[in-house]
């Protein structure tokens, strides 16, 4: 029984395709796996693989003609079989001649419809509309020969294998191209998503797509703070980090700007009177944010000891739920990795998170002269449902004052 072959949908946005070249002609025997035609879609030129066994009884479209998806493109059957009845009921599409009409088989037709699979065609970008067999195109690509320079000896000027074999690469205008083929084995591995990673993904996705983020950037001079920190560590024997000072300074600044220390609860805003600062820490399976409680009231030494203890517990997977809950503000510092500036996703239920970059040695203008200086960039991510630009800016200015004049930490 004759079988009608339809043009399949080869991409999610394809509505029609153009027959670039037929790989078969009427009377040819075909078997499953043979290539029927090259079709240009909205994304690429693809090969149509045949899934029927028989003889090509009819080709329903001329090369270069646009064919709608699901239109009949060929009929396969037994030699001498009458297929006209399959086509008579269908309207002749525009752009075809009566002899080569592209008939669309209706849904009511009882004719069996063959399915096809598509495979990427190996084509050169500039030669995709030239008529050439897939083998010829592959050979030309391997040899570095532009198809446009080759005269086809096949039917209708089609470029075939013998044209590539007999092509004179020394002809004028043909570049001497050596194509190096690199062969290797593609590989990958898939790992299951840990519960920690699932939780992080869910919380931060909800934050990013529900909280209207906006970002405020600021540069802060760090010369005096770096000098003061060095003196503190020398005198006390401690190892106070820049991040410890930032946590402490944020605590004091939040006391002066309580809306930045708020929480979004959906139907209400909670303005927290206590200041619990989460400190983002990277672990193998994701990101943990242990909380320094009452950060505004703690000394730099106390903050340093807590953060160090949290870091050890985090790496050993010993953090307890009480260690990472209750945050009202978060600090994320990538400065130790050399990152100059970045933006962070708000850690709910907070309404702000501070992204801290590296302290850099840069030229700065001081009293009209260019002098060496130390500068750090910070970015405050704000939830616009609670914090507006002015509120966030005032907080950053207070933080800047604290860090540029570290003696204010004692006030």
N, C-alpha and C positions, 0 to 999 in steps of 0.2 A: 504493500500500500504506500502511495506517495505521502511524503511527510513535508510539511511546510516548516522552514527554518525562519525564525523571527530574529530581529535585531534586539539583543538583550540590553538592559540598562547596565552600563559598564562603570558608572560612578554615581555617587549619591545625588549629584546635581544634573546629570545628563538627561536631556530631553530629546535630542536627536544626534545622529552620527553621520559622518561622511565616509563613503566607501573610497578609500585612497587607492586601493588596488585589489583586484580579485586574484586569488592564488589558484583558482580553478577555473575551468571553462565547461560549457555544456558538453556532456558526453564523458567527462572524466569520472573515473571510479574513485570513490572516497570511502574512508574508513574512520572509525573513531580515533581522534588524535590528530587528524589532518587539519591544516590551517585553511580555512575557506577564504578569508579576506583580511586585509588590514583596514581598520576603521579608526578614523580620527574622532575622538570624543572632545569634550570641553576641557579635558585635563591632559590627555596624552594620546599617542597612537598605539592602538592595541591590536593584538592578533585574536581572531575568532577561531576557536577550536571546535571542530566538528564532533558530534556525538552520534552520528547516524552512519549506517552502511548502505551503500547503493551507488547510483549513478546520478550525476548532476543533470536534472531534467530541464531546469529553468533558472536563470539568474534574473532577479527582479529589479535591479537598479544599475544605472551606469556609474562608472567611476567618476568621483567628483560630485555626485549627487547627494544632497542631505536627505537622510531617511529618519523618520520619527521612530522613537523607541517602540518596540512591539510590532513594527511593520514587517511584512514578509520580505526576506532578502533572497531566498533561494527555495527550490523544491528538489528533494532527493527521493528517488524511488527506483523501480525496476525499469530496465530498458524497454522503451515503447509504451510505457504505462501512461494512461490518460490522466493528466493533472489539471486540465483546463477547468473542470468543474469546481476545483478548489479556488480558482481565481475569478471566475465569472461574477460571483456575488459581490465582489469588492470593487470599490471605486478606484479609478486609475489616479495615482498621485501626480502632482504637478512636477514638471521637469523631466518626465519620462516619455519615450516614444511608445507607440502602441506595441511595437515588436518586443520592447524591453520594459513593459509596464511593471511597476512595483506594486503588487496587490497586497493589501492588508487583510489578513484573515480575521474575521469577526469572532467575537466570543461565542456566537451561536453556532459556528461551524463545528462539524463533528470530526474534522480532520485532526489527526494527532499533531501536536506541536512539540518539536524537539527543544531540549534545553542546551545551553552552551555555557562554557566557562571561558573566561578571558585571561590572557597572559600578556605581560608587558612585551611590546615589540621592541627589538633592538634597532633603533633608528638614530640617524644623525640629525641633530636639531635643524640644520639648514637643508637637509635632503629628505625631510619626512614626506614630501609630496611626490618624490620621484618614484617611478615604477621599477621596483627591484625585488628579487626574491629575498626572503629572510636570510638564506645562506650567503647570497651575494653581499648583502648589507653587512653581515657579520665579518666576512672576509675583507671587505673594504675598510671596515673600522679597524681590524687588526693590522692591516697594512698601512693605515694612515692615508688612504686614497679618498679624496672627495668624490662622492657619487656624481656630482655635477660635471666632472671632467670625463665621465665614461659614457660612451655611446652603447646603448643596449642592442643586442642582437636577437633578443627574444621577441615573442609576439607583441606587436604594438610598441616596439622600442623598449621592451622590458629588459632590465639588466639582470643577467644570469651569471652562474658560476664561471663559465668559460670567458666572459668578458673581464672578470677580475684576474683570472689566471693569465690571460693574454695581454693585460694592460701593461704598457711601457711606462715604468715609473721614471724613466729618464727624460720623458717628454718635457718640452719647455713649459714653464708655468706650474709644474708639479713640484711642490717642496719635498725635499728629502727628509722624510719624517721617520723617526725611529720610535716606535711605541713600546714602552716597557710594561709588561704585564706583571702585576704583583699578585701572587696567589697565596691565600691563607685560609684559615678556618674560622668562620664566624662562631662566636660562642657567647654565652651569657649565663647568668644564674639568677634564680628567683628565690627570695627569702620571704618567709611569712611575716606579716605585719604584727609586731608585738602589741600587746594591750596598751603599753605606754604610748607607742606611736599612734595607735588608733585614737586614744584620748586626746593627744596633742592635735592631731589632724581635725578632729571634730570641734574642739574648743576654738582653735584659731580660725578654722573655716567659718564657724558661726560668727566669730568676732569680725573677721575681714568683710564678710558679706552682709552683716546686719548693722554693724557700727559704721557710721559715715566718718571715715578717717580723714584728717587733714594734718599737715606737717609744718612745724616751725623749726627753722634752722638758725644756729647761732655759733659764732666763733668766740672762744674764750681764751684770754691770755693766761698762761699757766706758769709764768716765770717765778712769781713769788711763792706759789703753792709748791712747786718742785723744790725750791730752796728750803722752804719751811719743813717740808716732809723729810728732806735729807737730814736736817738738824734734829727733828724729833726722833728719827730712827737712830741717829748717832748717840743722842743723849740717853734714850730709854733702852736701847738695845732691841727695840721692836722692829718689825718689818711691815709698817703701815703701808698699804698700797694706795695708789691714786684712786682706785675704785672705792676703798674704804672712806676716803675723804669725800668722794662724790655722794655716797650713800648718806653720810652724816649731813652734808650740805643740803641734799634734797629734803631730808627730814626737817631741817630748820625752815627751808623755803616753803614746804607744804604747810607748815604751821601758819604761815602768813597768807597762804592762798588755799583755803580749805576746799574750794570747788574742784581743784586739781586732784584732791585727795578723796573724791567722791566715788560712789558706785552706782551704776545704772541697774535698776531692778525691774525694768519694764514699765510698770504703772507708777513708779515713784523713784526719786533720786535720794540716795542715802549719803548725807554729808558726814563723813567719818571724823570724829574728834580725836581718835587715836591714829597713829602713823605707823603702819606696818609695811616695810619696803621689801618687795620680792627682788632677789638677785638671781638673774638668769644664769644657769650653768649648763654647759654641754656635757652629755654623757653618751656612751656608745649607742644607746637606743633612742636618743632624742634630746629633749631639753627639759630640765627640771628648774623650778623656781622656788627654792627655799626662802623663808621669810625672816627678816630681821625685825623683831617686834619692838615697838616704841623706839624707833631708830633716832628720833629727834632728841631723846633723853639719854642715849648711850654715849660713852666716850669712844674715841677712835680706836683705842686698844681693845675695848670690848667688842666693837663691830668687827675688827680684824680677827679676833679669836673665833667669833661665831661663824664668820664666812669661811674661815679655814676649816673649821670642824664640819660645816655643811659640805664643803668640797670633798673631804675624805669620805664622808658618809655617802655622798652621791655616787662617787666612783665605785664604792663597795656595795652599792645598792642597799644601803642601810637606812636611808631616809624614811621617816614615818609620816603618816598623813598630817599630823600636827605640824610637821616641819614645813610643809608647802601649801598650807591653807591660811586664809585670813588676810592676804595681801590687799593693800589699799592703793599701792603705786608700785611700779616695777622699773628696775634699771637693767639694761642689757648693754654690756661692754664688750666690744670686739677690738678695742684698741690694742690689746696685747698680741693680736694677730696681724697688726699692721694695717687694719682697715681704717681709712681716714674718716669716712662718714657713711651712714646707711640709715634706712628706715626700718622700724620694728612694728610688728603687729601687736595691737593692744591685748594685754593679758586679762581677760574678763575675770571678775566683774569690775576691774579698774576702768577708769576712763582716760588714762594717760600712761604712756611708757616712754622712758628716756633712752635713746640710743646714743652710746658714747663711742667716739672714735679715738684714734691714737693721738698722743701728744707729739707734735712735730716741731722740728727746728726749722724756722722759716724767717725770711727777712720781713721786718715790720717797720712801720713809720712811727717814730717817737720824737716828739718835739721838732718836727720838720726834718728829721734825719732818718735814714734807713739804717736800722741796727738789727742784730740777730735777736730772735725771740722764740718763745715756745707757745704754740697755739694748739688748741683742741677744738674739734667741731662736735656739737651735740645736735640731735634732732628729737623734738618732742612730738610724738604721735598723739593726737587728741581725738576723742569721740565728740563729734559736733552736737550730739544730742544733749550734752552736759556742758562742755567747755567750748567757749568761743575763742576767736583769735586774740582778743584783748586779754582775756584771762590767762591764756597760755603764754602770751608774750610777757606779761607781768611776772609770772612765775620764773620764766627763763632769765629775765633781767635780775631778779633777786638771786637766783642761783649763780649767775655770772659775778655779781658783787661778792658773794661768799667765796667763790673760788679764786677770784683775782685779788682778794684781800683776805687771806685765811685767818687773820686775827679776829675777824667777825665771828668765827666759830666759837670764840671765847665769850662773846657778849650774851 
